Structure formats: structure tokens, C-alpha cells
Amino acid sequence: MAGAGEGRWRVAEGEEARLTPAGPCAAEVWSRGFLPLRVRSEAVYRLRPAFPGTAVVLGEATYEVLSEMELPEHGLVVYRLGPWPDGEVVRDRVVYGRALVRAAEEERARALGRERARPFRFVLYPLVGLLPEDAQERLCDRLGLYSVTATLVSGLVEGLGTLVLLALVGRASEAGRPLAVAVSVPVLLLFVLPGLGRAFSAFFLRETGGAVLVVGARDLLHAVGALRSHYDRSFVPLTRDAFWERLLRRDAVERGPAGTLVYRGLVAHLTWDASRRVQAGRDFWGIEPLAPGLERGRLVFAYRLVPLADAQGAGPEVREAPPPTAYADEVLDDVRREWDAFNDAFAWVTCLLDGPVQARAFDHRGGPRAARRPTLWTAGFGSVLGLYLLAFLPSSAGDPLAPFVGLFAVGLVADSVLRFLAARRGRYAPSFFRFVLPSDSLRPERLAFHAHRDAERRALAAARGEATDA
């Protein structure tokens, strides 16, 4: 790239900036497509004040984007720049160079891929909606789809389509009816109920999830080591597992001028706005939210904390700063209160769920000891129910459903025994049948994740200059 002394900064063919002191503006930026630069908006009397354009750094000088002009015949976009106004606060500042152009080229490629996928959305939605949540979110982000809509469409196709197919098999012939009755129970458990359940969760709760068989096959391949792919959960978009993992990461803290601190994290700090005051010991800090931005595929949220004077009017001399986990502790405290309210009546449900979910629900109450009593009660009930079903199997030997009932009863007894042993050893004891429980839809697991997921989608759309329907 050319030096500042030449008055020209060339990044690639058709991508350059140059000083134009003899022209109608101080400098120009030429590009083969649109860049993430905002044009200055003039004041509208009594309605809206003037808002400066993006601050662009060329060499040692800072310029303001004044206008944007597209040249279709040349396939170029020209941005005209003027000197940065004296006394104007710099809000959005970018340095012209390879990093800026590379990010714009990646976004153009993303937009082109979404445009090519648009005519095939009617096929992509039901297929993409079958995938596990993490793969579904990433693919929807790449193809320009909405993951909640993909889950809804896929669930309806899976549930209603299977019901129609089952009805057609039963009506094909009289001989086919016993076969339809025999397969109706596993079909209902594996396709119809999970599919309609996913559609219900997507429509009413805006949940994202994949088909039971697809998710189960992925988990089985991971368990046997045949599938080792693991994506970095710090990259966008935000999934449920990524949210809990990012929440446990400490914010990066940088010191600024006049005793200020800048906290940078991978989740939006929803309660950290300009009206919030954060207390650390006897000291108080004001919050100035900064614009989030994409950094190497990660959406980073930044907040400047300013020391405040005390009630006696002393200066902003502080001796204690909020810990890097201040916001995460605040969110987790709310989640624990939600779990406490839920477990007052439904601890027997919580003790059936996955180990990480039980940890969030019981760790602050003593860990596995807090879940021991409901675990033993549910394990005892499961074993009694399984033995009861097994005791009645001989009298229904001609029933086509008997093999499935027997298999379920044996699984129930085995599951109860394993959970009983795990509880006696002081461990959490999730049930094998936890996949039929809507743990993701429970209020303690849903509220915080949904709020931060929606905040990331809005911030990501703003950073990319897109519209969002989330």
C-alpha cells in the first residue's frame, strides 16, 4: 500500500484512497462495492440535528465521509471525504487499509451467497431446520435464513408429513393396517411428537432446534469419536451452548485516560446503559456503551466505565474497580433466582435434565446434594412403573404394541437403577429419557439466552448494515 507522502493508498485493483486537494473534496475512496461507511446527514429543522459521517483515517489525518456515489458503468463506488470538523466528537472511526477492505469483501461475498440462495428458500427451510442448533444457526446466517422459521417449517413438515404418510399406509389395504398399528408408537415418538413440539416451541417461544434423530446421530458420532469437529463458540452467531460458555469468560479490561476502564466481552451487557451505575466496594462507576463491532468473526461489545465523584463531592479517585465477571455474575444471579422459583414445585423435573442444566439449577444450593432427594424419588417411581409394565406383558402377548412397551419398561428400570447409583455416589443423575423433556423451553434456561441472542442479532445486523426480523 502506498505511503501517505504520495497522497495515495492502494490496497488492490479498484480499491484505493487518495487525497484530492484540488478537487471538490479533500479526499476520495474508490471501491468495487459498498464499504461500511456512513454518510453525513444534514440537520432537519426541528426534527433532527446534523449527524457526522464515519471518521476515516488516511495516514495521520482524519476525514469525514460527506457523500457516496455509485458508478454502475465502471462497477465502482466513490466516497468523498472532507476534513474532520473541529470540535466534533468522533463516534465511528475506521482506518483505511487492507483490514477494512477485506471485511467489506467478505460481506459482499456473504450477500452474494444469500442472494443466490433466495430462490431456493422453500427447499432450504425444511432441510436446514433438521440440523442441530449450532449447525442450523451457522448455516442460516450464511444463507440469509431465519433459524426460528427454519425450525418451525421443518417441525411442521416432519410432524404433519409423517401423520399423512402413516394414514396412507394404514389405508393402503386391510393387510397393511396391523403393520401401521405396530409402527405407530415408534413413529409418533420419533417423528410426530418431536416435530410438532419443535414447531410449537419455534412459533410460541422462538426456540431453535433440530430433529431428534439428526441430533441423536450427531451426539452418537461424537460419543464414539467418529465426529470430532468442534467450532469455536466465540464466533457468531450465538447459540445456547455458546451463550453459557461465553458468559463464563471474563471481560477483557483496558485502562483508558482519566482513570476510565473499557470492558470488552462477547455477550451484550443488557443492563449496562447510560443510566446505570455500577458499584465496586464503596466506589461507583458510570457506564458509556460503545458501538459493538466485528473483530475476526467475533462480535465484541465494549463499555467504558467512568469513575464518579462521591456524595461529598470528592474527585473521581477510586481504589476498586468492578471485577471482569461483574455482568456475568449479575446474569447468573437472575438465572439462579428463576431456578429457585421453578424448583419450589418442580425439582423432580429438573433432576431429570442434563448435567450442565442441573449444575446451573443446584450448584448454588449445595450441588448434587440438593438434587439427591428428588432424584431418588423419581428413580424409585421409574423403577416401580417399569416393573409394573413388565408384570402385565404376558397377558398381552398378541398385542403388536407389546414389544415396544416391554422395551420401554426395561429401559425405564435400567435408567432408574443407574440414576439411583449416581445419586448415591454424590453426582448429578440425568435421565436417559431427558430428550423428551423441553428443557430449553423452561423459563430459567430461556429468558437470559433469548434476550442476549436477540441483542446480538440486532447488533450484528447493525454492524453489517442489514435489516433483521428477530
HELIX and SHEET records of a PDB file:
HELIX    1   1 ALA A    4  GLU A    6  5                                   3    
HELIX    2   2 ARG A   98  ALA A  117  1                                  20    
HELIX    3   3 ARG A  118  PHE A  120  5                                   3    
HELIX    4   4 ARG A  121  VAL A  128  1                                   8    
HELIX    5   5 GLU A  133  LEU A  143  1                                  11    
HELIX    6   6 SER A  147  ALA A  172  1                                  26    
HELIX    7   7 GLY A  176  VAL A  187  1                                  12    
HELIX    8   8 LEU A  188  VAL A  192  3                                   5    
HELIX    9   9 LEU A  193  LEU A  205  1                                  13    
HELIX   10  10 VAL A  212  VAL A  224  1                                  13    
HELIX   11  11 ARG A  240  LEU A  247  1                                   8    
HELIX   12  12 PRO A  257  GLY A  259  5                                   3    
HELIX   13  13 ALA A  326  THR A  350  1                                  25    
HELIX   14  14 GLY A  355  PHE A  362  1                                   8    
HELIX   15  15 ASP A  363  ARG A  365  5                                   3    
HELIX   16  16 PRO A  368  ALA A  391  1                                  24    
HELIX   17  17 PRO A  394  SER A  396  5                                   3    
HELIX   18  18 ALA A  402  ARG A  424  1                                  23    
HELIX   19  19 PHE A  432  VAL A  436  5                                   5    
HELIX   20  20 SER A  439  SER A  441  5                                   3    
HELIX   21  21 ARG A  443  ARG A  464  1                                  22    
SHEET    1   A 7 ARG A   8  ALA A  12  0                                        
SHEET    2   A 7 GLU A  15  LEU A  19 -1                                        
SHEET    3   A 7 ALA A  27  SER A  31 -1                                        
SHEET    4   A 7 LEU A  76  PRO A  83 -1                                        
SHEET    5   A 7 ALA A  61  LEU A  71 -1                                        
SHEET    6   A 7 ALA A  55  LEU A  58 -1                                        
SHEET    7   A 7 ARG A  93  VAL A  95  1                                        
SHEET    1   B 5 ALA A 252  ARG A 255  0                                        
SHEET    2   B 5 LEU A 261  GLY A 265 -1                                        
SHEET    3   B 5 ARG A 298  PRO A 307 -1                                        
SHEET    4   B 5 ASP A 283  PRO A 289 -1                                        
SHEET    5   B 5 ARG A 277  ALA A 280 -1                                        
SHEET    1   C 4 ALA A 252  ARG A 255  0                                        
SHEET    2   C 4 LEU A 261  GLY A 265 -1                                        
SHEET    3   C 4 ARG A 298  PRO A 307 -1                                        
SHEET    4   C 4 GLY A 293  GLU A 295 -1                                        
END                                                                             
